[in-house]
Amino acid sequence: MSDILISLSALQHYAFCPRQCALIHNEQVWSENWLTAQGQQLHQRVDSGVPETRKGIRYERAVRVSAPKLGLVGKLDLIEVDIKTGICFPVEYKRGKPKQDHIDLIQLCAQVLCLEEMLKLSINHVAMWYWQTKHRIEVVLTQSLRDETLTIIEKTRMLLESGMTPKAKYEKKCDACSLYDLCNPKLMFKDKSKVYVNMLFQEG
Ligand code: SF4
């Protein structure tokens, strides 16, 4: 295991696009579009809440986690703790609506892996709260989701250790990427300058 501590957000970035992850975490490039701005606004609201107890449940907000064995650090939006049983129930706040892919779940599963390492307990249920649709979805953490998350953690670690940035390749998801203008995936894809320069130096 290396000494690199991976932030939970890097896993989400990697799951979305490895190049985006490298641009943000290897090259320290960051750009804000309206999607990230809305997300930050939502998290400022969530983070500002103070701990409280209602009907036997303690609500802890903006909880910092660190799991040295996994090599992860980050912050959880909310943990609901059953005062009697000690059962923890992490809740992640999301700006949009439920997605087809697993990206949000991978981030939440990584949060659970951190909590399990820190608190030496097992957590089987988590929840997402979606701002746009204003509803909460509860999810059972399956072994396959845990395995997928561990694979993403390993791949992210390899990417960050390499210090490399993968090449751009335009896909539909690029249209929602906060780094679109900096990455310019369509231009990179069509960029034949390398071929042209190579041709200039070819003999006869
Ligand atoms: S624009 Fe596309 S290729 Fe570039 S970082 Fe974003 S998602 Fe990745």
py3Dmol code that shows the C-alpha trace and the ligand (Angstrom):
import py3Dmol

protein = """\
ATOM      1  CA  MET A   1       0.000   0.000   0.000  1.00  0.00           C
ATOM      2  CA  SER A   2       1.373   3.421  -0.960  1.00  0.00           C
ATOM      3  CA  ASP A   3       1.339   6.537   1.234  1.00  0.00           C
ATOM      4  CA  ILE A   4      -1.046   8.345  -1.109  1.00  0.00           C
ATOM      5  CA  LEU A   5      -4.316   9.316   0.571  1.00  0.00           C
ATOM      6  CA  ILE A   6      -7.104   9.427  -1.963  1.00  0.00           C
ATOM      7  CA  SER A   7      -9.990  11.811  -1.405  1.00  0.00           C
ATOM      8  CA  LEU A   8     -13.467  10.336  -1.738  1.00  0.00           C
ATOM      9  CA  SER A   9     -14.198  12.929  -4.412  1.00  0.00           C
ATOM     10  CA  ALA A  10     -11.338  11.540  -6.548  1.00  0.00           C
ATOM     11  CA  LEU A  11     -13.153   8.187  -6.731  1.00  0.00           C
ATOM     12  CA  GLN A  12     -16.256   9.893  -8.022  1.00  0.00           C
ATOM     13  CA  HIS A  13     -14.182  11.823 -10.558  1.00  0.00           C
ATOM     14  CA  TYR A  14     -12.431   8.620 -11.682  1.00  0.00           C
ATOM     15  CA  ALA A  15     -15.716   6.743 -12.042  1.00  0.00           C
ATOM     16  CA  PHE A  16     -17.009   9.621 -14.203  1.00  0.00           C
ATOM     17  CA  CYS A  17     -13.845   9.930 -16.310  1.00  0.00           C
ATOM     18  CA  PRO A  18     -10.227   8.948 -15.490  1.00  0.00           C
ATOM     19  CA  ARG A  19      -8.957  11.958 -17.442  1.00  0.00           C
ATOM     20  CA  GLN A  20     -11.111  14.305 -15.357  1.00  0.00           C
ATOM     21  CA  CYS A  21      -9.711  12.690 -12.203  1.00  0.00           C
ATOM     22  CA  ALA A  22      -6.122  13.165 -13.406  1.00  0.00           C
ATOM     23  CA  LEU A  23      -6.721  16.773 -14.484  1.00  0.00           C
ATOM     24  CA  ILE A  24      -8.154  17.668 -11.078  1.00  0.00           C
ATOM     25  CA  HIS A  25      -5.980  15.583  -8.754  1.00  0.00           C
ATOM     26  CA  ASN A  26      -2.691  15.241 -10.688  1.00  0.00           C
ATOM     27  CA  GLU A  27      -2.641  18.556 -12.530  1.00  0.00           C
ATOM     28  CA  GLN A  28      -4.665  20.609 -10.011  1.00  0.00           C
ATOM     29  CA  VAL A  29      -6.942  21.954 -12.730  1.00  0.00           C
ATOM     30  CA  TRP A  30     -10.400  22.921 -11.572  1.00  0.00           C
ATOM     31  CA  SER A  31     -13.226  24.653 -13.303  1.00  0.00           C
ATOM     32  CA  GLU A  32     -16.674  25.394 -12.066  1.00  0.00           C
ATOM     33  CA  ASN A  33     -19.724  25.063 -14.264  1.00  0.00           C
ATOM     34  CA  TRP A  34     -23.304  25.554 -13.210  1.00  0.00           C
ATOM     35  CA  LEU A  35     -23.594  21.890 -12.207  1.00  0.00           C
ATOM     36  CA  THR A  36     -20.672  22.015  -9.762  1.00  0.00           C
ATOM     37  CA  ALA A  37     -21.780  25.456  -8.518  1.00  0.00           C
ATOM     38  CA  GLN A  38     -25.238  24.107  -7.700  1.00  0.00           C
ATOM     39  CA  GLY A  39     -23.688  21.092  -5.981  1.00  0.00           C
ATOM     40  CA  GLN A  40     -21.484  23.317  -3.818  1.00  0.00           C
ATOM     41  CA  GLN A  41     -24.440  25.478  -2.883  1.00  0.00           C
ATOM     42  CA  LEU A  42     -26.349  22.391  -1.754  1.00  0.00           C
ATOM     43  CA  HIS A  43     -23.428  21.072   0.298  1.00  0.00           C
ATOM     44  CA  GLN A  44     -22.945  24.440   2.000  1.00  0.00           C
ATOM     45  CA  ARG A  45     -26.519  24.135   3.226  1.00  0.00           C
ATOM     46  CA  VAL A  46     -26.067  20.529   4.343  1.00  0.00           C
ATOM     47  CA  ASP A  47     -22.726  21.219   6.052  1.00  0.00           C
ATOM     48  CA  SER A  48     -24.091  24.176   8.005  1.00  0.00           C
ATOM     49  CA  GLY A  49     -26.527  21.988   9.944  1.00  0.00           C
ATOM     50  CA  VAL A  50     -25.621  21.305  13.588  1.00  0.00           C
ATOM     51  CA  PRO A  51     -25.799  17.824  15.181  1.00  0.00           C
ATOM     52  CA  GLU A  52     -29.214  17.072  16.644  1.00  0.00           C
ATOM     53  CA  THR A  53     -31.168  14.162  18.124  1.00  0.00           C
ATOM     54  CA  ARG A  54     -34.770  13.404  17.190  1.00  0.00           C
ATOM     55  CA  LYS A  55     -36.841  10.310  18.055  1.00  0.00           C
ATOM     56  CA  GLY A  56     -33.836   8.251  19.100  1.00  0.00           C
ATOM     57  CA  ILE A  57     -31.741   9.116  16.024  1.00  0.00           C
ATOM     58  CA  ARG A  58     -28.659  11.331  16.215  1.00  0.00           C
ATOM     59  CA  TYR A  59     -27.924  13.331  13.053  1.00  0.00           C
ATOM     60  CA  GLU A  60     -24.222  14.101  12.520  1.00  0.00           C
ATOM     61  CA  ARG A  61     -23.418  16.408   9.599  1.00  0.00           C
ATOM     62  CA  ALA A  62     -20.232  17.054   7.578  1.00  0.00           C
ATOM     63  CA  VAL A  63     -18.423  14.149   9.246  1.00  0.00           C
ATOM     64  CA  ARG A  64     -14.719  13.858   8.350  1.00  0.00           C
ATOM     65  CA  VAL A  65     -13.460  10.302   7.790  1.00  0.00           C
ATOM     66  CA  SER A  66     -10.005   8.824   7.390  1.00  0.00           C
ATOM     67  CA  ALA A  67      -9.239   5.180   6.630  1.00  0.00           C
ATOM     68  CA  PRO A  68      -5.453   4.576   6.491  1.00  0.00           C
ATOM     69  CA  LYS A  69      -5.729   0.910   5.439  1.00  0.00           C
ATOM     70  CA  LEU A  70      -7.828   1.793   2.423  1.00  0.00           C
ATOM     71  CA  GLY A  71      -5.840   5.004   1.939  1.00  0.00           C
ATOM     72  CA  LEU A  72      -8.972   7.160   1.808  1.00  0.00           C
ATOM     73  CA  VAL A  73      -9.952  10.504   3.341  1.00  0.00           C
ATOM     74  CA  GLY A  74     -13.045  12.624   2.926  1.00  0.00           C
ATOM     75  CA  LYS A  75     -16.215  14.026   4.337  1.00  0.00           C
ATOM     76  CA  LEU A  76     -19.698  12.522   4.687  1.00  0.00           C
ATOM     77  CA  ASP A  77     -22.773  14.709   4.313  1.00  0.00           C
ATOM     78  CA  LEU A  78     -24.806  13.069   7.048  1.00  0.00           C
ATOM     79  CA  ILE A  79     -24.733  10.032   9.330  1.00  0.00           C
ATOM     80  CA  GLU A  80     -27.866   8.961  11.153  1.00  0.00           C
ATOM     81  CA  VAL A  81     -26.991   6.982  14.273  1.00  0.00           C
ATOM     82  CA  ASP A  82     -29.579   4.894  16.104  1.00  0.00           C
ATOM     83  CA  ILE A  83     -28.884   5.771  19.743  1.00  0.00           C
ATOM     84  CA  LYS A  84     -30.065   2.357  21.058  1.00  0.00           C
ATOM     85  CA  THR A  85     -28.383   0.000  18.592  1.00  0.00           C
ATOM     86  CA  GLY A  86     -25.470   2.163  17.409  1.00  0.00           C
ATOM     87  CA  ILE A  87     -26.386   1.312  13.803  1.00  0.00           C
ATOM     88  CA  CYS A  88     -25.042   3.978  11.407  1.00  0.00           C
ATOM     89  CA  PHE A  89     -26.877   5.040   8.290  1.00  0.00           C
ATOM     90  CA  PRO A  90     -24.894   7.322   5.921  1.00  0.00           C
ATOM     91  CA  VAL A  91     -26.895   9.703   3.724  1.00  0.00           C
ATOM     92  CA  GLU A  92     -25.421  11.500   0.709  1.00  0.00           C
ATOM     93  CA  TYR A  93     -27.030  14.634  -0.726  1.00  0.00           C
ATOM     94  CA  LYS A  94     -27.047  14.969  -4.494  1.00  0.00           C
ATOM     95  CA  ARG A  95     -27.975  17.955  -6.626  1.00  0.00           C
ATOM     96  CA  GLY A  96     -29.668  16.125  -9.511  1.00  0.00           C
ATOM     97  CA  LYS A  97     -31.887  13.099  -9.851  1.00  0.00           C
ATOM     98  CA  PRO A  98     -31.118   9.341  -9.676  1.00  0.00           C
ATOM     99  CA  LYS A  99     -28.774   8.264 -12.471  1.00  0.00           C
ATOM    100  CA  GLN A 100     -28.490   5.125 -14.539  1.00  0.00           C
ATOM    101  CA  ASP A 101     -24.823   4.627 -13.688  1.00  0.00           C
ATOM    102  CA  HIS A 102     -23.221   3.597 -10.397  1.00  0.00           C
ATOM    103  CA  ILE A 103     -21.116   6.706  -9.799  1.00  0.00           C
ATOM    104  CA  ASP A 104     -23.080   8.096  -6.849  1.00  0.00           C
ATOM    105  CA  LEU A 105     -23.300   4.643  -5.271  1.00  0.00           C
ATOM    106  CA  ILE A 106     -19.566   4.049  -5.597  1.00  0.00           C
ATOM    107  CA  GLN A 107     -18.864   7.237  -3.655  1.00  0.00           C
ATOM    108  CA  LEU A 108     -21.368   6.244  -0.980  1.00  0.00           C
ATOM    109  CA  CYS A 109     -19.996   2.700  -0.786  1.00  0.00           C
ATOM    110  CA  ALA A 110     -16.459   4.110  -0.348  1.00  0.00           C
ATOM    111  CA  GLN A 111     -17.788   6.244   2.524  1.00  0.00           C
ATOM    112  CA  VAL A 112     -19.176   3.091   4.131  1.00  0.00           C
ATOM    113  CA  LEU A 113     -15.848   1.269   3.702  1.00  0.00           C
ATOM    114  CA  CYS A 114     -14.161   4.190   5.527  1.00  0.00           C
ATOM    115  CA  LEU A 115     -16.681   4.112   8.369  1.00  0.00           C
ATOM    116  CA  GLU A 116     -16.373   0.332   8.694  1.00  0.00           C
ATOM    117  CA  GLU A 117     -12.582   0.612   8.954  1.00  0.00           C
ATOM    118  CA  MET A 118     -12.775   3.458  11.492  1.00  0.00           C
ATOM    119  CA  LEU A 119     -15.590   2.183  13.690  1.00  0.00           C
ATOM    120  CA  LYS A 120     -15.041  -1.594  13.272  1.00  0.00           C
ATOM    121  CA  LEU A 121     -18.691  -2.245  12.418  1.00  0.00           C
ATOM    122  CA  SER A 122     -20.590  -3.329   9.361  1.00  0.00           C
ATOM    123  CA  ILE A 123     -23.066  -1.142   7.497  1.00  0.00           C
ATOM    124  CA  ASN A 124     -25.497  -2.635   5.017  1.00  0.00           C
ATOM    125  CA  HIS A 125     -27.854   0.220   4.171  1.00  0.00           C
ATOM    126  CA  VAL A 126     -27.254   3.730   2.852  1.00  0.00           C
ATOM    127  CA  ALA A 127     -29.404   6.475   1.382  1.00  0.00           C
ATOM    128  CA  MET A 128     -29.258   9.154  -1.301  1.00  0.00           C
ATOM    129  CA  TRP A 129     -31.259  12.335  -1.064  1.00  0.00           C
ATOM    130  CA  TYR A 130     -31.857  14.024  -4.436  1.00  0.00           C
ATOM    131  CA  TRP A 131     -32.379  17.779  -4.425  1.00  0.00           C
ATOM    132  CA  GLN A 132     -34.003  18.002  -7.868  1.00  0.00           C
ATOM    133  CA  THR A 133     -36.615  15.320  -7.230  1.00  0.00           C
ATOM    134  CA  LYS A 134     -36.754  16.002  -3.470  1.00  0.00           C
ATOM    135  CA  HIS A 135     -36.837  12.388  -2.470  1.00  0.00           C
ATOM    136  CA  ARG A 136     -34.741   9.835  -0.681  1.00  0.00           C
ATOM    137  CA  ILE A 137     -33.690   6.449  -2.017  1.00  0.00           C
ATOM    138  CA  GLU A 138     -32.453   3.738   0.323  1.00  0.00           C
ATOM    139  CA  VAL A 139     -29.963   1.229  -1.049  1.00  0.00           C
ATOM    140  CA  VAL A 140     -28.670  -2.131   0.159  1.00  0.00           C
ATOM    141  CA  LEU A 141     -24.903  -2.421  -0.316  1.00  0.00           C
ATOM    142  CA  THR A 142     -24.297  -5.579  -2.308  1.00  0.00           C
ATOM    143  CA  GLN A 143     -21.021  -7.484  -2.454  1.00  0.00           C
ATOM    144  CA  SER A 144     -20.720  -6.682  -6.155  1.00  0.00           C
ATOM    145  CA  LEU A 145     -20.988  -2.934  -5.413  1.00  0.00           C
ATOM    146  CA  ARG A 146     -18.326  -3.304  -2.707  1.00  0.00           C
ATOM    147  CA  ASP A 147     -16.070  -5.185  -5.169  1.00  0.00           C
ATOM    148  CA  GLU A 148     -16.646  -2.575  -7.874  1.00  0.00           C
ATOM    149  CA  THR A 149     -15.797   0.198  -5.403  1.00  0.00           C
ATOM    150  CA  LEU A 150     -12.587  -1.546  -4.305  1.00  0.00           C
ATOM    151  CA  THR A 151     -11.593  -1.864  -7.985  1.00  0.00           C
ATOM    152  CA  ILE A 152     -12.199   1.863  -8.543  1.00  0.00           C
ATOM    153  CA  ILE A 153     -10.125   2.685  -5.439  1.00  0.00           C
ATOM    154  CA  GLU A 154      -7.234   0.582  -6.808  1.00  0.00           C
ATOM    155  CA  LYS A 155      -7.464   2.069 -10.307  1.00  0.00           C
ATOM    156  CA  THR A 156      -7.608   5.610  -8.903  1.00  0.00           C
ATOM    157  CA  ARG A 157      -4.542   4.892  -6.757  1.00  0.00           C
ATOM    158  CA  MET A 158      -2.629   3.630  -9.811  1.00  0.00           C
ATOM    159  CA  LEU A 159      -3.610   6.721 -11.806  1.00  0.00           C
ATOM    160  CA  LEU A 160      -2.574   9.148  -9.048  1.00  0.00           C
ATOM    161  CA  GLU A 161       0.689   7.296  -8.442  1.00  0.00           C
ATOM    162  CA  SER A 162       1.516   7.351 -12.163  1.00  0.00           C
ATOM    163  CA  GLY A 163       1.082  11.131 -12.346  1.00  0.00           C
ATOM    164  CA  MET A 164      -0.145  10.570 -15.920  1.00  0.00           C
ATOM    165  CA  THR A 165      -3.198  12.099 -17.567  1.00  0.00           C
ATOM    166  CA  PRO A 166      -5.114   9.860 -20.002  1.00  0.00           C
ATOM    167  CA  LYS A 167      -5.881  11.276 -23.454  1.00  0.00           C
ATOM    168  CA  ALA A 168      -9.223  12.917 -24.128  1.00  0.00           C
ATOM    169  CA  LYS A 169     -11.902  10.967 -25.927  1.00  0.00           C
ATOM    170  CA  TYR A 170     -15.230  12.663 -26.588  1.00  0.00           C
ATOM    171  CA  GLU A 171     -18.326  10.913 -25.225  1.00  0.00           C
ATOM    172  CA  LYS A 172     -21.822  12.146 -24.446  1.00  0.00           C
ATOM    173  CA  LYS A 173     -20.958  12.606 -20.760  1.00  0.00           C
ATOM    174  CA  CYS A 174     -18.389  15.260 -21.768  1.00  0.00           C
ATOM    175  CA  ASP A 175     -21.259  17.725 -22.320  1.00  0.00           C
ATOM    176  CA  ALA A 176     -21.885  17.775 -18.538  1.00  0.00           C
ATOM    177  CA  CYS A 177     -18.199  17.879 -17.577  1.00  0.00           C
ATOM    178  CA  SER A 178     -16.993  20.930 -15.643  1.00  0.00           C
ATOM    179  CA  LEU A 179     -13.630  20.688 -17.418  1.00  0.00           C
ATOM    180  CA  TYR A 180     -15.022  20.596 -20.946  1.00  0.00           C
ATOM    181  CA  ASP A 181     -13.491  23.890 -22.092  1.00  0.00           C
ATOM    182  CA  LEU A 182     -10.111  23.057 -20.584  1.00  0.00           C
ATOM    183  CA  CYS A 183     -10.111  19.485 -21.874  1.00  0.00           C
ATOM    184  CA  ASN A 184     -11.632  20.233 -25.281  1.00  0.00           C
ATOM    185  CA  PRO A 185     -12.206  16.553 -26.106  1.00  0.00           C
ATOM    186  CA  LYS A 186     -13.535  17.144 -29.638  1.00  0.00           C
ATOM    187  CA  LEU A 187     -10.505  19.216 -30.589  1.00  0.00           C
ATOM    188  CA  MET A 188      -8.092  16.700 -29.058  1.00  0.00           C
ATOM    189  CA  PHE A 189      -9.822  13.911 -30.900  1.00  0.00           C
ATOM    190  CA  LYS A 190      -9.453  15.702 -34.236  1.00  0.00           C
ATOM    191  CA  ASP A 191      -6.000  17.059 -33.499  1.00  0.00           C
ATOM    192  CA  LYS A 192      -3.728  15.715 -36.249  1.00  0.00           C
ATOM    193  CA  SER A 193      -0.824  18.058 -35.398  1.00  0.00           C
ATOM    194  CA  LYS A 194       1.262  15.218 -33.947  1.00  0.00           C
ATOM    195  CA  VAL A 195       0.893  13.260 -37.189  1.00  0.00           C
ATOM    196  CA  TYR A 196       1.800  16.393 -39.163  1.00  0.00           C
ATOM    197  CA  VAL A 197       4.920  17.074 -37.069  1.00  0.00           C
ATOM    198  CA  ASN A 198       5.996  13.428 -37.446  1.00  0.00           C
ATOM    199  CA  MET A 199       5.552  13.718 -41.230  1.00  0.00           C
ATOM    200  CA  LEU A 200       7.787  16.815 -41.325  1.00  0.00           C
ATOM    201  CA  PHE A 201      10.646  14.828 -39.844  1.00  0.00           C
ATOM    202  CA  GLN A 202      10.204  11.766 -42.025  1.00  0.00           C
ATOM    203  CA  GLU A 203      12.930  11.291 -44.587  1.00  0.00           C
ATOM    204  CA  GLY A 204      12.346  11.715 -48.320  1.00  0.00           C
TER     205      GLY A 204
END
"""
ligand_1 = """\
8
SF4
S -14.487 16.627 -21.267
Fe -14.818 14.405 -21.444
S -12.781 13.498 -21.763
Fe -12.514 15.592 -20.982
S -12.292 15.353 -18.777
Fe -14.442 15.790 -19.185
S -15.444 13.815 -19.394
Fe -13.235 13.456 -19.550
"""
view = py3Dmol.view(width=600, height=400)
view.addModel(protein, "pdb")
view.setStyle({"model": 0}, {"cartoon": {"style": "trace"}})
view.addModel(ligand_1, "xyz")
view.setStyle({"model": 1}, {"stick": {}})
view.zoomTo()
view.show()
